[in-house]
């Protein structure tokens, strides 16, 4: 097309800004409205097509252009106008200032984008897709080049009507000879590849491919041969993104793997719900202790001419453009798949609030088997659990357990392995009492068949103790942990990793029983033993040493806690890196200890530096960035700089309310800090409003007798006293005392 051409006496083409399989994109000036726009000119409808086909093409173009123009959402490119000029179909769109995701990856020298940016993009794209899907619109060609990141941080989806047009007029058949490009195979869903029915869940699969790439630097199936890519989409379970990049949040890992499910029914049902999950995930997650379960064995198909499920049009496909350069070969993918058949562990751990974190126990490896066998379905259940589908995983394990029990007997190791997994899924879905019964049954069966000291028996007993802790039955948990520890020491020795893991859990449980000195001594012993066995800088050693510091803090030995946290921070910086989340967490606790020791000026300086590092790594809205900023506000207050403290606390509170929600515990902590600042500035009426709001939210979400609710009511009473409203304050104090008595808690 000639430069400077005027289309329809209105749109002056200025600069060519893009060229693709379907045509060209120009920066243009709308002479009627005096604004700059983007004009996409489709390839001319030439004489190579018969008249009937050309008529269909034009009609479909007009229909899809109208659909695209009707979309009104901040995350979708606005279509202003469309038409035909001298045989050229054109769309007039808003001119976007920014870079598409493909360009951003290329700008970043093929390295993945920052984690905070990846998660932000995921949330914005999910929001836009949720809107378009509610309008009944499916994109069909979602890829990095069709997602724009604007200079102000907003994300826009492009080419909705064009992608639908390409599908409707059959690029896979009649237009393949015109030079119009196929969909890029790196981002195509299995149902697109197989020629099956396509709906909004195909877009979700493509979104999973895009997020995988911008988060890891490579597409989920990164083979140079297009056929291998297509077969990968159809048959191969993708590696979890965190295997490429450990700092990715666990919730993001789970979301992407769900999006990449092979069948549409296994993917998230709705992009709007997906956006909410991502938004909640951005509130931050605590790392789980113990060993994570590796992915199940990955079946890798060998490409061949007779592959079922791939239509004939795929045979001569080129690989197509992907956002970054070449990655692993098909051979490397097979080698990695083989590595994933390594043994899995039956144990698990969940981070508990405060104190030592219990760790999972070891377990057996299942025997291999095809998916049709109980062993194959057992592995499928493990896979569902790894993806967070705990209810479905439980159903699979229950069915396999029933089949195994009928065929092998109730005490066969395979039957008990299924029962063990049932218990695990029950504990993850909140059915802790049922989980306890299941683990008890497994422990008894394994004791009969394998012996009371067998590692698998002890693993089941240890999980039972863990569930007892979830049920606040810490004395019973302590008895089991102590017995399991004695058995492990007898059969494995005092320094075996499983023995040390059990001692770590026992130390944690002692802290829950209020036996702080005993908890500290045992944690210290475990840290020393792990240092001897694993090395002083091993992550497991540092996990326990971190908990030693926590115990010291609870014992008010803050000087010792400070030195221990500093030791952990130095070691983690040397082994994991200065920017690793665990290193930054230790630095945060150093600040806590400094504040408790009255060294608030040092704490303030530390937190300001930590804010800079967290912002650089995770972005200004990352929950950990806001947590560090909260520390800044607290220490400004301790230094009696209350005007600055109030301003900082208000800003953090507003950001937390926007990103986490008004009822999130972190938001409420910030709101309390605002109230504290108001009180110190003598603005007790304003403070009272905040204190009451905090107590009411906690009462609704936690219950009227929860310790945090009662603490909030005490704050309210103190504020009433400052305002001279003693009668009201006494009434609140009496209510708190009554609720404490009902809980069996002695009054302060």
N, C-alpha and C positions, 0 to 999 in steps of 0.2 A: 504494500500500500504506500502511495506517495506521501512523503512528509508534508506537513502544513495543510493537508486536505481538510476541507470543510464538509462535515456530514450533516445532511438535512438542513443546510444553511444555518446551523446552530452550533455544532461542536467542532471546534478547531483543534485538530490533532497537532500536538507539539513535540513530544519526545516518546520514542519507543522505550517502554520500561519492562517489557517481558514478551517472550515468544514461547509457545508450547505447541502440543500436538493439535489443538483445536483452533489455534489462531494467534492473534497478537493482542497485547494490552498497551494502550497509549495513555500518556498524560495528556489531557486536553483541557480546553477552556470552553465553558458554557457561555456563549456570547449573550444569550438572553438574560441570564441571571448573574453574570460576571463572577463566576466561581470556577475553580479548577476541579476537574472530575477525572475519573478513569474510564476509558472506553475500551471494552473488550470487543474485538472484531473477529467473528468466526470465519473460518475458511470459506471462500466463495462457493456458492452452489453452482457448480459448472455443468457443462453439457454431458459429462460422463454419466450422469444419473438420468433415469427416465423421468418424465413429467410427473407421473403419479408419486414417485418417491420424493421428488423435490417438493411437491405440494404437502406431503405428510411431514417432511422435515420442517417446513416453514410453520405449519400449524402447531406442531409439537413445540417448536421454539417459542412461539407466541404464548402458548399455554404455560410453559415452564417459566418464561420471563414474568408473566403475571403472578405466578406463585411466588417467585423470588421477590418481586416488588412488594408483595403483601406482607412479607416478613418484617416485623418491627421489633427488634431486640438489640440491646447494646452489644451483644456478642455476635451479631450477624451483619455482614456487609450490606449497606443500604443500596438498593437498586432504584435509580431515579427514573430511567427511561429505557426503551428498547424499540427496535424497528429494523428496517432493511434499507440499504442504500447501495444501488448499483450491484445488486446480487450479493452484497455482504450483510449478513445478520450481525447486529451489534447490540451490546448492553452498555448502558451508562450507569456507572456506580460511583459511590463516594470515593475520593482519593485518600488512601490510607498512608500515613506517615509512620513507617516502621519497617520491620523485617519479618519475613515469614520464618517458621521454625527451622526449615532447611537452611536458610541463610544464617540464622543464629548459630546453628551447629558448625557451619563452615567458618563463620567468624571466630568461633571458639576453637578452631584448629581441630575439629572433629572430637573434642572432649565433650562429655555430658554437661548440661546446664546446671547451675547451682540448685541445690535441693529445694530451697524455698521457692525459687522461680518455677521449678517443675511442678510443685504441688499447687502453686497459684494458677498456673496454666491449666492444670487438670481440673481445678474447681471451676474456672471460667468456661472452659470448653464444655464441661458437663452441664453447666447452667444453660449455655446456648443450645446444646443438643436437646436438653429437656424441653425448652420452648418449642423448637422446630418439630420435635416428635409429637408434641401435643397438637400441633397444627396438621399432623398427618404427613409430614415431609421427612423423607429419608435422604441423606446426602449421597451415599453410595461410593464416594471417592475421597474419604477423609484421609489426609496424609499431611506431613509437615509443610509441604509447599502450599497447602490450602488453609493454613492457620497462621494468621498474622499477629505478631506482638507489636503493638503500637508504642510509640516513644513514651507515652504516659503510663505504660504498663497494662493497658487494656488489651484483651485478646478478641480477635474477630475471625469468624469462619467465612470462607469465601466459596463461590462457585456452587451454591446449592442448585440453582436451576440448571446449570450446565451439566452437573453430574447426573441429575435425573434425566435430562435430555439424552445424554449419552446412553443411558440404560434403555430408555423407552424406544429409541429408534434403532437399537440393536447393533452397537458397535461390534459385537462379537460375530456378526454374520455379514450383513450387507455392506457395512462401512469399513471392514478391515482392509479393503484394498485402497482406501482413500488416503491413507497415511495418518488418520486420526488415532491417537495413542490409546492403548488399552489402559485399564486401571493398573496401578503399580502393584505387582505381586507381593511386595514386602508388607503391604497394608490391607490385603484382601482377606475377607472372612472365608472360612471353609465352605459356607453355603454359596458364596459368590463363585468360588473356584469350581465347585461341583455343579454349578448351574441350577441350584435349588432355589426355593422361595426366599426372598430377601425382605427383611423388615428392619425396624429401628435397631434391633439388636446386632445387626451387621455393622452399623455405625459404631456401636459400643466396642465391638471386636477391633475395628480399625483404630478407634481411640486407644485401646490397650496397646496396639502396636506402636502408635505414635509416642505414648507416654513411656513405654519401654525404651524406645530409642533416645529420647531426649534425656532420660534419667541415667542411661548406662552408656550411651555413645554408639550402640549397635542395635539394629532391629532384632526382634526375638528369633528370627530365622534368617541368619546372615550368610547364606551360601551364594556363590557367584552364579551357579547354574539355576535358571529360572524354574526348571522342573523340580529341583531339590527344594527350592523355597516353597513352592506350592504344596509339595508332599509334606514339608515341615508343618505348614499351617494345618493340613488335614490330619496328620498322624502323630506329630511329636509334641510331647509335653514341654513347654518352654522352661528354661532355667529360671528360677526366681531372680528378679532384678537385683536383690541384695547379694547374690553370689558374685555379681560384677562390681557392686558398690555397696559396701557394708553400712555406710552412713545413711542410706535411705531409710525412712521410717518403716516400721513393720506394717502399719496400716496400709501404706502405699503399696508395699510388696503384695499384700493380700488382695487389694483392689485390682491391681494390674493383672494378677493371675486369674481372678474371676472374670475380668473382661476378656481374657484370652481363652476361655473355655471353648471346647470344640463344638459343642451344640448350643444353639441359642437359649434353650431352656435353662442351661447352667449359668448363664451370664446374669448380671443384674437386670431386673425387669424394667427399670425405669431410670433414665438419665437424671431426673430430678432427685430421686432418692440417692443416686450415686453422688450427686453434688453435696447432699447433706452429709453423707458418710465422709467425704473428703473434708468438708468443713469441720466436722467433729474431730476427725483425725488430726487436723491442724492444731487442735488444742494441746497436743503433746501426749506422748505415751511414755510410760516408764519401762526401761528395758527388763525383759524377763531374765531371771537367773537360770542357771542350769544349762543343760544341753538342748539345743533345738533339734527337732527332727529333720533330717535331710529329706529331700524330695525322693519320691519313689522312683524305681527304675523307669527310664524313658525309652519307649519304643521308637526306634528310628527305622523308617521304611527305606528300602533301596529303590531309587527311581528306576522305572522301566517302562517300556512301551505299552505293557499290558496293565498298567496301574488302573484299578477301578476307581470310580468316583471323580475322575478328572475329565472334563469334556475335551473333545478333539481340538478345539481352538487353542488349548494351552500348549500344544506340542511345539509350535514354532514361536512361542512367546520369547521376547527378550526379557532380561531381568528387569529392565526399567530403572528409572532414577530412584535412588534412595537418598536419605538426607546426608549420610556420611559415606566415607570411603569403604573399601572392601574390608571384610572382617574374616571370621573363621571359615575354614573350608568345611565341606561336608564330612571329610575324614575326621577333622577335629571334633565336629559335633558328635560323631559316633564314639570317639574316644572319651569325650566328656560323659556321654550317656552311660558308658561302661563304668565310669567312676561313680556314678550316682547309685550303683547297685550295692554300695558299701552298707555295712550294718547300721541299723537304726536303733535308737534307744527307746525303751518303753517308758522311761521316766520323764517328768516335766516339772517345771517350777513356775510359779507366778510371783511377781513382786508384790509383797504385802506392805501395808502402810507402816513405815518407820522400822528402824532396827534391822536386824539381820534378815537377809532374803533367803528363803529356803531354796534348795537346788534339787533338780530331778535325779532319779536313780537310773542305773543302767538296766539293760534288758536284752533279749535275744534277737537274732535276725530271722525274719521269716524266710521260709523256703520259697524259691521262685516258682511261678506258675503262670499260665496264660490267663487273661481276664475272665474266661469262662469258668475257671476253677475257683474253689473257695479261697485258695492262696491269692489268686489274682484279684478277687473281690475284696479280700482283706486289705491288700495294698491300695485298692481304689478307695476304701474307707479311710485309710491313712492319708491319702491324697486330699480327700474332702476335708478332713480335719485340718490339714496344713493350709488349706484355702479359707479356713474359718467357717465352713459349712458343718457345724457341729451336730445339728439336729439330723441332717442327712447322713453324716458319718455314723451317728449312733444307729440309725435304721439299718445301714449296711452291716455294721458289726453284729447287730442283733440277729439279722437273717443268717449271717455266716455262722454265728455261734450256735443257732438252732440246728443248722445243717451239720455242723461239725459234731455237735453233741449226739445227734442221732446216728451218725456214721462212725464216730470214734469213741464216744463215751464222754461223760461230764468232766472227768479228770485228765483227759488227754491234753498234752501241752498246747496243741493248736487250739483246742476248745477254750482253754484257760487264757490263751493269748487274746482271743476274741473277747472274752469276758473282761479282761484287763482293759481293752480299748473301750468297751462299753462304759466301764467306770470312769475312764478318762473323759469321754464325751459328756457324761453326766456332770462331772465336776466343772466342765467348761460351760455348761448351759445352766448352771445355778442349782442343779438337783443334787446338792451335796449329800443329803441323807441317803439317797438312792446310790450315789457313788460310793459312799462308805460301805454300804451293804455289799456292793459288787466287789470292791477291793478285798473285803473280808472273806468273801466266798472264794476269790481267786487265791488268796494267801493260804486258806485252809486246803484247797485242792492241790496247790503246789507243794505244800508241806507234806501231804500224803504221798505224792508221786515222786517228788524230787528231793524231799528232805527239808527240815526246818531251816537249815543254814545255806541252802542253795541260793545263789545270787538272785534268781528270778523270784523266789519266795520272799526274800528280803526286800526286793524292789516293790512287790505288792504291799507288804506291810508298811514300808516307808510312805507309799502313796496314801495308805489309809491314815497314817499319822498326819500327813499334810492336809487331808480333808477334815480331820478332826480339828486342826487349827483353823480351817475356814469356818467351822461351826462354833468357834470360840471355846472348844473343849480342850483347852491347852494342857490340863493335867493329864488327861488320857493320852493326848498326843505325846507328852513328855515320856510317859511310861513306855510307849511303843518305840519312840526314837531311842530311848536308853537300851531297850532290849535288842533292837536291831543293831545298834552300835556295838554292843557286847558281842553279838554274833559275828558281825563283820570283822571286828578285831581278832576274834578267835579263828575265823576261817581265812581271812585275807591279810591280816596283819594291820598294825595301827597306822601305817603310812600309805596304805592303798588309797588311790583316788576316791573310790566309792566309800571307804571308811571316813575319809576326811570330809566328803560331801555330807555324810550323815551327821558328823560332829558339827559341821557348819549349821545344819538345820536345827540340831539340838540346842546350839547356842542361841539361835534366833528364838526358839520356843521358850527358853529360859527368860529372855527379855520380856516376852509376853506374859509370863507368870510373875513379873516384877522382881525377879532374882537378878538384878543388874550386875552385881559383883560377879556372880557365877557366870553370867552371860559373857561378861568382859573377859574373864580368865580363860574360858573355853575358846572364845574367838581368838584371843592372843595365841593360845596353843595351836589352833588350826592354822593361823597365819604363819607361825614359825615353822610348822611341819610342812606346809605347802611351799614355803620358801626353800626348805631343804630338798624336797622331792622335785618340785617343778622349777625352782629358781625364784629369787626375790622379785624379779620383774614380770613373772608370769601373770597373765590377767586374772587367773583364779586366786593367786596369792594376793593380788591387789584388791580383789573384791572383798576378801575376808579382812584385809587390813583396813579397808574403807569402813567396814562394819565395826572394827575395833575402835576406830575414831568416833563413830556414832555412839557406841556404848560409853566411851569416855565423856562425850558431851552430856549424855543423860545422867552421868554420875557427877556432873558439874566440874569435871576436871578439864576445863577448857584449854588450859595451856598445853596439856598433853594431847588433847584432841587436835589442836592447831598444828603441832609438829607432825602428828601422824597424817593428817590430811595433806600437809605440804609434802611429806614423803611420798604419798600416793600420787599427788599431782606431778611431782618431778619424775617419778618412775614411768607414769603413763605418758608423759610428754616424750620421754626417751624411747619408749617401745611402740606406742600407738600414734604419736605425733601430737603436736601442740594443739591442733584443731579438732582432735577426736572428741566426740561427745563425752566419753568417760573422763578425759582429762579436764574438760571444761566443767564437768560436774564437781570434780574434786576441788577445782579453784573456787567454785561457788561456796563450797563448804568451808574453805579457808576463810572466806569473807564472813560467814556466819560466826565462826570461832573468834575472829578479830573483834566483831561487834560485841560478842558476849564478854570479851575481856576488856571492854571499854576503849578499844583502840579504833574508834569509829572513823578517824581521819584516814587511817590506813585502809580500813574496809571500804570507805567511799572511793578511794583511788583505785582499789582493786576492782570494784564493781563497775566503775566507769570504763576501765580497760576491758573488762569482760563484756560490757555492752557493745563496745566497738567490735570485738572479735565475734560475738554472737550475731551482730548485724551483718558483718561481712560474710559470715558463713551461712546463716539461715534467713537473713532479712530482718527488717525492723518489726514485723508483726509475728515473728516466730515466738511461741510461748516461752522458750528459754531466754530469748532476748528480753521479753517483758518481765520475766522473773528477775533477771539481773537489774533491770531498771527499777523494779520494786525495791531491790536491795539498796539502790542509790537513794531512793526516797526515804527509806527507813533510817539510813545513816545520816542523811541531812537533818532529819528530826532529832536524832541523838546528839547532833552537834548544835542543836537549838536554832537551826536555820529553817524555821517553820514555814515561812512564806515560800521558800524554794521547795521544801519538802511537800507542801500542799499542792503546789503546781505540778510537781513530778507525779505525785500519787494520783491526782485527778486525770492527768493525761494517760497514765498506765491503766487506770480503771476504765476510761472511755475506750481505749484500744482493746482491752480484754473483753469488755461488754460487747464490742462489735464483732470480735473474732471468736470468742468462746461462748457468749451468751450472758445475760444478766444474772442467771442463777448458778453459774459455774463457781466452784469453790475458789479458784484463783481470783475471779472477779470480786467475790465477796470479801476476800482478804484485802484486795486493793481498796474496796469501798470502806472497809473498816479503817484502813490507814488514812483515808481522806477524813473520816470522822475524828480520828485521833488528832490530826492536824488542826481541824476546826476547833476542837476543844482547847488545844494549847494556845490558840489565837483568841480564845474567849468567845467563840461563836457557838455557844452551846445549843441554841435553838436549831441551828442548821445541823449540828452534829446529831441531835436527837432524831431528826428525820432519817438520817442515814442509819443510825444504830437500830431504829425500829424496823426499817425496811430489811436490813440484814437478818434480824431475828425472825421476821415473818417469812422470808424466803426459806430460811433454814427450817422453820417449823413445818412449812408445806412439804419440803423435799426430804428432810431427815426425820421429822417427827418432833413433837413438843418436848420429849425428854432426852433427846440426843445431847451429848455433852457440848457440841458446838452451838446448838440452839440455846442451851442454858447459859453458855458463856455470853452469847449475844444479848440475852435478857439481862444478865448482870451489867453489861455495858449500858444498856438502856436505863437501868436503875441508877447507876452512877451518874449518868447525864441528868436525870431528873433531880438528883440530889444537888448537882451544881446549879440547877435552875431554881432551887429553893422549893421544889415540889415534893416535899418529903413524904406526904401521905401516899402519893402515887408510887414513889420509890419503894416504900415499905410493902405495898401490895405486890409489886413485881418480885421483891426479894422473897416474900412468903410463898408466892407461886413457884419460884425456883426451888425453894427448900422442900415444898411438898413433892415436886417431881423427882428431886434427888432421893427422898425417902422411898418413893415408889420403886425407884430403880435399885434401892439398897445401897446407895452411895452416901457416905457420911457427909454432913454439911461442912463447908470450909470453915 
